[in-house]
Amino acid sequence: MLIVLLADMEFAQSSASGGPIHMPTADALADDGLRYNEFHTTALCSPTRSALLTGRNHHVVQSEPTNEVDAATLGFWASIGILKGKPFAPDARMKKILTEAAEVGDATARAIMYRWPTPDGYYYPNSAWRLGYAGGYKFEEDGARLLNAYSGFFVYATGVTPAMVSRVVGEGSNYMAAVVDAKGDPLDGGKTYRPHPPPNIPVKNFWSVILYSNQTRSMIQTDQRFPSVGGQTKGLRTNDNGSVDLYFGPVAPAGGEQANWLQTVPGEGWNTLLRLYGPLQPWFDKTWRPGEFEPQP
């Protein structure tokens, strides 16, 4: 087992994932067939989630001070038997409750993320493109934590920084996710889609699209080394007007456009994340839109 820890650097930026940051050791591992296949996040909407998301499990609570933790959070932990100076020994009844809570919490958080019910979770009207940050990177509005946004984000991602929601033109990075097609149906690994980003993709640095598994929430595992395509992809074909035709599906398109194609797996649902590094004004004023996922015949 190999555990790789990345400090405030996204997976898309590593050269082992097709990004611009040269990481020769990660490249060597990838060349030998070792790739990321699991990201660990917490997807529980319950006191259990509070304990796990903050890293405050029983062992940590016993070994570290808790005087900086607010009373409500301490109460959440206590409600499932995590108390300073006391053993964590749930009986059969409590184990059953905690197991069910984890399953329901996971399903709830996934539903929030993948089927966001209100317009504030989308970047454009009548679009599949999802925002990651309702309430900003702190998931707050007028001092109140937006629990749906908070829970939905952390079932999908592992960390958040202010740079991810920067509104400075040409600086930081911005993101959108899509989990359904233009008809509102889940993206299907057995179907082919052709998104069509229009000309003048508004970035100062570069853009990328990566495909992720709905189940593992990690990059999908296919015959391709990188489940990503973007402005730095070697051999990427652009149209005469600067637009790009991308192909996502189980079979490569005819016509030699393999560099524009990302492979999917029949029977497996997937989602995608569009990353813009150094976004420009047409992104912020929404005059540029990446296009929707139209199923192809």
Phi, psi and omega per residue, in radians:
M1 nan 2.316 3.080
L2 -2.058 2.205 3.102
I3 -1.902 2.168 3.129
V4 -1.981 2.182 3.110
L5 -1.885 2.252 3.106
L6 -2.009 2.212 -3.100
A7 -1.687 1.844 3.047
D8 0.927 0.634 3.054
M9 -2.338 2.237 -3.043
E10 -1.359 2.705 -3.124
F11 -1.073 -0.553 -3.099
A12 -1.167 -0.345 -3.039
Q13 -1.527 -0.266 3.124
S14 -1.283 2.463 3.074
S15 -1.077 -0.451 3.100
A16 -1.195 -0.273 3.085
S17 -1.979 0.234 3.112
G18 1.601 0.172 -3.105
G19 -1.601 -3.087 -3.016
P20 -1.529 -0.222 -3.066
I21 -1.531 2.038 -3.061
H22 -1.279 2.073 3.135
M23 -2.263 1.473 -2.993
P24 -1.056 -0.615 3.134
T25 -1.166 -0.770 3.099
A26 -1.126 -0.637 3.094
D27 -1.096 -0.751 -3.132
A28 -1.096 -0.715 3.104
L29 -1.109 -0.745 -3.133
A30 -1.157 -0.671 3.121
D31 -1.084 -0.512 3.112
D32 -1.477 0.043 3.080
G33 1.720 0.043 -3.133
L34 -1.628 2.055 -3.109
R35 -2.271 2.869 3.007
Y36 -1.065 2.278 3.044
N37 -2.329 0.090 3.127
E38 -2.773 2.212 3.005
F39 -1.957 2.356 -3.097
H40 -1.769 2.028 3.020
T41 -2.285 3.044 -3.137
T42 -1.957 2.278 -3.052
A43 -2.244 0.956 -3.070
L44 -2.188 2.176 3.102
C45 -1.730 1.351 -3.030
S46 -2.994 3.056 3.014
P47 -0.972 -0.557 3.101
T48 -1.055 -0.736 3.135
R49 -1.092 -0.770 3.131
S50 -1.006 -0.737 -3.131
A51 -1.152 -0.784 -3.055
L52 -1.326 -0.714 -3.088
L53 -1.084 -0.683 -3.132
T54 -1.458 -0.050 -3.100
G55 1.373 0.094 -3.057
R56 -1.594 1.139 3.024
N57 -1.412 -3.116 -3.058
H58 -0.979 -0.760 -3.068
H59 -1.156 -0.699 3.138
V60 -1.201 -0.721 3.129
V61 -1.055 -0.641 -3.141
Q62 -1.267 -0.544 -3.004
S63 -1.702 -0.245 -3.102
E64 -2.148 2.729 3.111
P65 -1.170 2.592 3.126
T66 -2.098 0.200 -3.067
N67 -1.251 -0.223 3.102
E68 -1.584 -0.071 -3.089
V69 -1.564 2.393 -3.107
D70 -1.220 2.793 -3.033
A71 -1.121 -0.634 -3.114
A72 -1.135 -0.731 3.129
T73 -1.170 -0.732 3.072
L74 -1.027 -0.616 3.111
G75 -1.172 -0.660 3.057
F76 -1.030 -0.849 -3.125
W77 -1.090 -0.725 -3.124
A78 -1.107 -0.558 -3.090
S79 -1.155 -0.339 3.086
I80 -1.928 0.215 3.014
G81 1.675 0.204 3.108
I82 -1.727 1.840 -3.088
L83 -2.352 2.429 3.129
K84 -1.055 2.247 3.065
G85 1.436 0.066 3.138
K86 -2.190 2.555 -3.138
P87 -1.219 2.590 3.045
F88 -1.679 1.822 -3.037
A89 -2.429 1.230 3.135
P90 -1.112 2.393 3.086
D91 -1.400 -3.120 -3.075
A92 -1.031 -0.692 3.136
R93 -1.090 -0.824 -3.114
M94 -1.180 -0.643 3.088
K95 -1.058 -0.695 3.113
K96 -1.125 -0.752 3.126
I97 -1.086 -0.798 -3.111
L98 -1.154 -0.666 3.113
T99 -1.113 -0.794 3.119
E100 -1.142 -0.676 3.136
A101 -1.101 -0.694 3.124
A102 -1.125 -0.742 -3.124
E103 -1.174 -0.781 3.136
V104 -1.179 -0.728 3.128
G105 -1.080 -0.726 3.128
D106 -1.104 -0.816 3.138
A107 -1.108 -0.679 -3.141
T108 -1.128 -0.819 -3.118
A109 -1.132 -0.675 3.099
R110 -1.126 -0.726 3.137
A111 -1.106 -0.687 3.108
I112 -1.077 -0.794 -3.093
M113 -1.218 -0.833 -2.988
Y114 -1.480 -0.327 3.137
R115 -2.341 0.975 -3.125
W116 -0.986 2.216 -2.921
P117 -1.550 -0.191 -3.009
T118 -2.175 2.732 -3.053
P119 -1.080 -0.435 -3.074
D120 -1.177 -0.163 3.117
G121 -1.594 0.057 -3.068
Y122 -2.135 2.587 -3.082
Y123 -1.410 -0.617 -3.140
Y124 -2.138 2.637 3.028
P125 -1.184 2.555 3.097
N126 0.917 0.841 -3.106
S127 -2.414 2.737 3.085
A128 -1.506 -0.185 -3.024
W129 -1.307 2.032 -3.043
R130 -1.630 2.451 2.940
L131 -1.402 2.602 3.067
G132 -1.627 -0.268 -2.896
Y133 -2.284 1.228 2.951
A134 -1.198 2.123 -3.083
G135 1.523 0.278 3.116
G136 1.305 -3.046 -3.055
Y137 -1.237 -0.218 3.054
K138 -1.654 -0.124 3.141
F139 0.970 0.894 -3.090
E140 -2.318 2.646 3.029
E141 -2.450 2.076 -3.082
D142 0.911 0.685 3.087
G143 1.466 -0.057 -3.123
A144 -1.755 2.353 3.105
R145 -1.266 2.197 3.086
L146 -1.467 1.664 -2.942
L147 -1.158 -0.626 3.106
N148 -1.114 -0.823 3.137
A149 -1.102 -0.712 -3.134
Y150 -1.101 -0.829 -3.112
S151 -1.204 -0.765 -3.126
G152 -1.085 -0.689 -3.124
F153 -1.132 -0.778 -3.023
F154 -1.421 -0.097 2.917
V155 -1.421 -0.335 -3.070
Y156 -1.761 -0.597 -2.985
A157 -2.264 2.979 -3.042
T158 -1.919 -0.255 -3.092
G159 -2.896 2.882 -3.106
V160 -2.575 2.484 3.080
T161 -2.377 2.797 3.107
P162 -1.019 -0.528 -3.123
A163 -1.094 -0.419 -3.111
M164 -1.257 -0.281 3.138
V165 -2.150 0.428 3.134
S166 -1.036 2.390 3.074
R167 -1.882 0.297 3.123
V168 -1.555 2.150 -3.099
V169 -1.074 2.233 3.104
G170 1.439 0.063 -3.123
E171 -2.189 2.762 3.066
G172 1.178 -2.688 -3.096
S173 -2.612 2.567 3.084
N174 -2.268 2.765 -2.961
Y175 -2.485 2.631 2.942
M176 -2.472 2.508 3.094
A177 -2.020 2.652 3.031
A178 -2.361 2.312 -3.118
V179 -2.176 -0.095 3.131
V180 -2.322 2.837 3.122
D181 -1.540 -3.017 -3.077
A182 -1.115 -0.359 3.118
K183 -1.612 -0.055 -3.114
G184 1.561 0.122 3.119
D185 -1.552 2.583 3.124
P186 -1.014 2.471 3.075
L187 -1.105 2.236 -2.941
D188 -1.977 2.189 -3.136
G189 -1.118 -0.258 3.119
G190 -1.607 -0.071 -3.130
K191 -1.915 2.849 3.105
T192 -1.929 2.405 3.135
Y193 -2.232 2.616 3.107
R194 -2.290 1.445 3.019
P195 -1.174 2.634 -3.012
H196 -2.326 1.418 3.053
P197 -1.044 2.204 -3.105
P198 -1.258 3.070 -3.091
P199 -1.073 2.844 3.038
N200 1.019 0.970 3.063
I201 -0.991 2.154 -2.904
P202 -1.415 1.336 3.106
V203 -2.371 2.526 3.041
K204 -1.464 -0.634 -3.054
N205 -1.799 -1.405 3.103
F206 -2.786 2.920 3.099
W207 -2.199 2.747 3.074
S208 -2.672 2.711 3.036
V209 -2.225 2.267 3.124
I210 -2.193 2.482 3.113
L211 -1.744 2.419 -3.106
Y212 -2.219 2.645 3.073
S213 -1.373 2.325 3.065
N214 -1.127 -0.530 -3.064
Q215 -1.405 -0.908 -3.073
T216 -1.529 -0.338 -3.056
R217 1.094 0.291 3.039
S218 -1.846 2.990 3.082
M219 -1.025 2.420 -3.093
I220 -1.132 2.572 -3.129
Q221 -1.771 1.993 -3.141
T222 -2.381 -2.961 3.085
D223 -1.277 -0.252 3.107
Q224 -1.455 2.468 3.114
R225 -1.176 -0.761 -3.111
F226 -1.970 2.076 3.016
P227 -1.462 0.840 -3.057
S228 -2.486 2.670 3.062
V229 -2.550 2.586 -3.118
G230 -3.071 -2.942 -3.074
G231 -1.118 -0.322 3.135
Q232 -1.799 0.126 3.134
T233 -1.226 2.207 3.134
K234 -1.160 2.298 3.105
G235 1.429 0.097 -3.133
L236 -1.040 2.240 3.132
R237 -1.595 2.301 3.024
T238 -2.030 2.657 3.107
N239 -1.361 2.931 -3.080
D240 -1.019 -0.545 -3.123
N241 -1.555 0.074 3.114
G242 1.629 -0.090 3.078
S243 -1.320 2.950 -3.100
V244 -2.302 2.335 2.986
D245 -1.736 2.089 3.088
L246 -1.873 2.637 -3.118
Y247 -2.259 2.132 3.093
F248 -2.118 2.036 -3.111
G249 3.118 3.057 -3.058
P250 -1.300 -0.355 -3.068
V251 -2.168 2.402 3.140
A252 -1.114 2.530 3.127
P253 -1.247 2.668 3.044
A254 -1.315 2.677 3.065
G255 1.833 0.166 3.043
G256 1.281 0.495 -3.138
E257 -1.791 0.659 -3.084
Q258 -1.052 -0.570 -3.131
A259 -1.145 -0.383 3.133
N260 -1.637 0.067 -3.019
W261 -1.935 2.389 2.972
L262 -2.056 2.278 -3.086
Q263 -1.391 2.445 3.023
T264 -2.101 2.997 -3.020
V265 -2.036 2.081 3.095
P266 -0.963 2.414 3.140
G267 1.529 -0.060 -3.131
E268 -2.125 2.301 3.060
G269 -1.392 2.658 -3.124
W270 -2.522 2.934 3.038
N271 -2.485 2.957 -3.081
T272 -2.358 2.670 3.117
L273 -2.209 2.160 3.061
L274 -1.662 2.177 3.131
R275 -1.975 2.306 3.078
L276 -2.100 2.010 -3.128
Y277 -1.767 2.014 -3.010
G278 1.337 0.937 -3.085
P279 -1.113 2.526 -3.103
L280 -1.833 3.089 -2.970
Q281 -0.982 -0.711 3.136
P282 -1.039 -0.407 3.043
W283 -1.239 -0.797 -3.062
F284 -1.250 -0.624 3.135
D285 -1.570 0.029 3.012
K286 1.147 0.425 3.040
T287 -1.404 -0.255 3.040
W288 -1.933 2.298 3.099
R289 -2.249 2.438 -3.057
P290 -1.313 -0.167 -3.097
G291 1.591 2.810 -3.066
E292 -1.783 3.026 -3.100
F293 -1.690 1.697 3.136
E294 -1.598 2.110 3.067
P295 -1.070 2.416 3.141
Q296 -1.709 2.641 3.129
P297 -1.091 nan nan
